[in-house]
Amino acid sequence: MASPNKAIREVLNELRSVGEISNAAVVSRSGMLIDGDAPENVHMETFGAMMAIMLGAAETATSESNETLLHIDIELTTTHLILMGAGQRILLAAFIDEAANRLKALV
């Protein structure tokens, strides 16, 4: 059986093999980077913490809406940053090319 980190790395590599995804990271819900990368010059510890805070805040803000938060789409100049829960303990953050079908790239 593969170790959890090896399995996570394999999933991240598979995501990156999709042409539209430039960077992807798995982060704990408490903000610790588990594995992955982000664009150059991004401080990974800060990135991980902020991803967890943003997803947690969105889940809290929508918790009484009788709807389930599927993902957060942050539109940047040339890319989109997609955040989504990946279970109770981790989340996925992925930078996706502006021209890509964002949701299809992650499915």
Secondary structure by P-SEA (a helix, b strand, c coil): cccaaaaaaaaaaaaaacccccccccccccccccccccccccaaaaaaaaaaaaaaaaaaaaccccccccbbbbbcccbbbbbbbccccbbbbbbbccccccccccc
